[in-house]
Amino acid sequence: MIRESAIIAVQVLVMCALRDAVSAEDTGAVAGKSTAPGGRTGGTMGHHWALGPFVKHGSPILTPNPNATFLCPISRRSVKWEQQNVYNPAAVVRDGKVHLLYRADDAVKHKTWNRTCRTGLALSRDGRKFSRNPRPILYPDNDVCRKYEWVGGIEDIHITEDEAGTYYVYYTAWTGKSDSMIVASSRDLLRWTKHGPAFGDARRARTGVVVSRLEGDRLVATKINGKYWMYFGIRSLVATSENLIDWTLLLDKKKKPVSAVRPRRGHFDSGCCEAGAIALLTDKGILLMYNANNRNDRRYPRGWSGLGQALLDRTDPTRLLDRLDKPFLHAEYDWELKGFCSPALVSNGLVFFKGQWLLYYGGADRVTAGCRVNVEDIRSTWGQG
């Protein structure tokens, strides 16, 4: 999402007071009760192309671990690499397990930034109970990307897979002062090759999601009109590639970046529309989930966080066809409203696993949580195929 900033305490209290009323408006839930677990998240009614309703698990599935240590190759010190926050994961299914690539923050204070972010790996056979790799799989190192990644580290990762089974990740590299989108690839999710900035000129850009199709339980990057397509940044800008490594920013006739989903004044996404968990190619179009932030929708507090869905043309990925009028998921639990960055609800990972769509998200930039939707519960013609 937008670079973390402090939200005053009174605003958080207002959100806590209003969350049940918002839930009741969106879902028909009884005021004073949470919409999850057991309750359904709202916002997809009347939009038969949208995915939902989702049911939250009701508690975090990953929380900070103050005991995990890692020898930082740059500082040459042992750091508690997931001591402060574990959140905003990408997700992929491999060998019958859900793999989460999650953002982990240490608590080391630097002059230019107050922590270093790395990427951890957690595995699950059921999508809910996860075991973690003891050390990060992606981190700032003495390599070609050090100048982009140190001291801030590696943030908010997305993942896709090509036809041959190679995985590609796109993440925000943060120096503590500026950010770039970096590309890395792997065959096993453990050993990674960093390819450098997605855009050759290392322009400032945050992480992006590649248009993919569902094949079994794999989300496979798919070419449209002979190219791969990506949505990235807080206005869901558009880029194309021929190889999933080198990307070209799409410009309009005035040489300005093309935005596929723009913030809307007076709506829950009036602050930003950051490309999120999936850009899924379906028979109805491209379903893009995005992370939204409210600026001037009076129905919700300023700075309030939720998730949106948009439908784009499957033959012209820049053409917006429809979008939800309300968030389909929003911050409501205390651990979503109050944490490292309050409030925040950010999702970069959606997978199809054992007959369910599983969506993973970060709560208040502190913990990782999940929600699900069963195929038989989906209101449209969704399914595996």
N, C-alpha and C positions, 0 to 999 in steps of 0.2 A: 504493500500500500504506500501512501504518501509517507515520506520520511517521518519517523516517529517524533511526535511532539507532545508536550504535556497538556493534558486537559484538566481544567480546574476541578477540584473535588466536588463542588456543588453541582456541577453538570452530571457527574457520575451518579450522585444521589437522585437527581431528577430522572435519569434513565432507569434506575432501579425501581422508582415509583411508577414509571410509565410502562415498563416492559409487559406487564400482564394485560394492560388495556390494548397495547399494540398487538399482542398475540391473539387476543379475543377478536379484534377487528379483522385480522388476516385469516384466522382459521376457524372461527366460530367456537373457540375454546371458552370455558367458563372463566369469567374475570376472577383473578386472584389465584389461578392455578397455572403452572408452567405448561407449555405445549409439548414438552418432552420429558422423559420417554413416555410412550403410549399415545401421546397427542401427535397430530400431524402438523408439519410446517406448511405455511400457506403461500399464496401468491401466484399459483399456476392455473387457477380456475379460469376457464374460457380461452386458454391458450393450449390447444391440443398438441402442439409441437413440443411443448416444454416438458422437462423431466421432473417428476415428483408425484405425490408428496413425499418428502423425506421425514424420517423419524430419528431424532437425536438419541444417542446412547445415554445421555444424561450425566456423564462424568468424564473427565479427561482419560485418555488412553496412554498418554505419555506425559510425565512431569519431570522437572529438572532433577538431575542426579549429581549431588555434590561430591560423590566419591569417585567418579570416572576421571582418570588422569591421562594426559597425553604430552609427550615431549615435543614442544613446538620447535620445528627446524629452523625458524628465523630467530626467535628470542633465545633459543637453547635453554629454555626453562620448562619445567613440568607445570602444566596448567590444568585446571579443572574445567575441561572444555565444554561441558554441558551443565555447569553449575547454576547458571542464572535463568535461561529460557530454553525450551525445546518446542518448536512450533512451525507452522506454515510448510508442511511437507508436500513433496511430489509423491506419486504412488504409481506402482506398476505391478502386474501379476507375472510371476516367473516360477516355474517348477511347482505349481500348485500352492504357492504362498503369495500373500500380499507383502510387497516390499515398500517401506516408507523411507524416502530420502528427506530427512528433516533438518531444519535449521537449528543449530545449537550455539548458544552464546556463553562464553566464559565471563568471568567477573573482573578481569584484569583491566585496570584503568590506564588509558593512554592519553597523551597530550592532545591528540586530535580527535579521539573517539573513545568511548567509555567501555569498549569490549571488542573482542574479535569473534566473528561468526564462522562456524565450520559446518560441514554436512555430515550427519550421522546416518546410519542404516539400521532399520528395525524390521524384523520378519514376523509374520503371523500365519498360522494355518486356518484361522477362523475369521480374520479381519478385525479382531477386537483385542486379543491378548498378544502382545508383542514382546519379543526378545531382541535386545540391542547388540550390535557389534561393539566390541569394547573400545575401539578407536575410530576416529572420523575417517570417512572415505575420500572426502575432498576438503582441502584446507590450503591456506596460504603457505607457499613453500619457496625455496630459492630456485625458482624456475622462471620461464618466460612471462608468466602472468603476475609475478610478484608486484610489479609497479602498479597493477590495477587492483590488487587484492589486499595489500598491507597498508594500514593496520586493521581496517574495518572488517575485511574477510569476505565470506561467500554467503550471500543472502538468497532467500526465496527462489528456490529452484523449480524448474519444470522439466519433464522428461517425455520423450517419445521413442519409438522403436521403428527401424526400417524393415523392409521385407526380409532381409537376410538375418535379422535378429541382433543387429548392433543397436545399442542404446545411445541416444544423444540427449544431453542435458543443456539447459540454458539457465544461467543464473546471473544475479546482479553482483558484480564485484565492486567493493566499496573501499576506497582508500582512507576514509574518514573525512574526506572533503568532496569527492566526486565519484560517480558510479559509471560502470560500463556493463554491457551484456557480454558474457563470456560463454563459449561453446566448448564442451568436452564430450568424449565418446568412450564407450566401454563395451566389452562383450560379456562381462560377468558381474557388473555392478560394483565390483571391488577395486579393480585396477583401471585407472582413468588416464586418458590422454587429453591434455588441455590444448585446444587449437587457437586460443586467443580470442580477441573481440569478434562478435558476430558481424559487425560492420568494420570494414578495413580501416576506417579512419578513427576507430575507437570513440565514436560519438557517444555522448551521454545517453544511456538507454537502460531501462529496467527490463527484467526478465520477460520472456514471451512464451506463448503456447502455440504449437504447430497443429494445423488441421490434420485430423487422423480419422480412421474408420475402425469399427469394431470387427475383429476376426477372432471368433472364439472368445478367449479372455484377453486377447492382445489388442492394444490400441496402436495401429500401424499408420505411420506418416503416409499421406496420400497426395499425389500430385493432382492439381486441377489446371487444365489448360497447359500441361507440360511443366508445371512448376509446383514446388512446395510453398505453402502459405503460412504465415505467422501473424498473430496479433500480439502486440506488446505495449507496455506502458499504461499510464493513467487515462489515456484517451483511446486505448485499443488501436494504436497505429498499425499499419499494414506493411509487411515486408515479404519478399519472395526469395527462393533459393533453388538451385538445381542439385545441390548435394547435401543439404542440411547443415553445412558448416559455414559457407560464405553467403551472407544475406545482403539484399539490396532494398533499401527503403523505397517504398512506393510514393511517388510524388504526383500531384495533380497538375493541371495545365499552368498553374501559377507557381510551380516548383515548391509547393508547400506539402508537407507530409499528409497523406490520406488517413483520416480517422474513420474507422468503421462504426464505432459506438461512442458517441459524444455524451458528456454530462448534459442532463436536462434540467433547466430551471424549474423549480417548484416540485421536483420529484426526489425520491429517496437516493437517486444517483446523481444529484446536482453537484456534488463535490468532485467525484472521479468515477471512471468506468475502467478500472484496471483489468486487463485480460487475466483470467483466473484459471479454474480447474481443468477446463476442457474446451476444445474447438472440435466438435464431433460431427463428422459428415453423416447425414441421414437422408432418407428419401424426401424429406420436407425442406432440407436446407442444411446449413451449418449451424449447429447449436453452440453458441458461445456463452460460457458462464463467466461472469466478471465480478470483481470485488468493488463494491460501491461504498461511497461515503456521502453523507448528507450535508449540504451547505444551507439550503433555503426552503426545504419542504417543511411546512409548519406542523405536519402530522408527527414528525419525529424531531428529537433534539438535534441541534447542530453538532456535527461530528459523529453522529450515530452511524453505525457500521452494519452493512447487510450484503447479501449476495443477490445478483440479478442474472437473468438469462435473456439472450437476444438470439434472433433467427436471421441468418444472412443467406443470400442466394448461393446455391451450390455451384453455379457456373460463373458467378461474378462475386467473389468473396468480399468485395467492398460494399456491396449493396445491402443495406439494412431492410429487412422485410417486416419485422415485428419485434417487440420486446415486452417484458412483463412490466406492469404498472406498479407492482409492489414487490418487495424482496421476498424470495422464496426461503431464505434463511436469514436470521438476524441474531444479534447479541441479546441474550436474555438471562442466562445464568450468571451468578456472581463472578465465576471464574472467566466468563466472557466479557464482563463489564469492567472488572478491576484486575489489573495485573501490571506488567511492565509498561505497556502502553494502553491506556484505558479511555474508551473501550475500543476493541478491535476484533473483527472476525474476518479472517483471510483464508481463502481456499485455493490451493494450487494442485490438488490431486483428486481424481475420480477414476475408479476402476470398476469393471464388471467382474464379479467373483461369486461363483456358486449360486447363480440365479438372482443375485442382488447387485444393484449399483451402490457402491460404497464411496461416500464423499468424506474426505479428511480436511480438517481446517485447524488453524491456530486460534486460540482463545486469549484475547488481551495480550498478545505477543509474549505469552508465558508458557502455555501448555498446548498439547495437541489433542484434538477430539475428533469424533466421527459421527456420521449419520448414515442412514440407509433407506433404500426404497426397493421393495420386492417387485419383480417383473409383473406379477399378477395384479399388483396394486396400481400400476401405472395407468393413467386415464386414457392414454392414446394407444397407438399401435406399436409401442416400444417392445423390444425384446432382443434376444441374442440372434444375430444373423448377419 
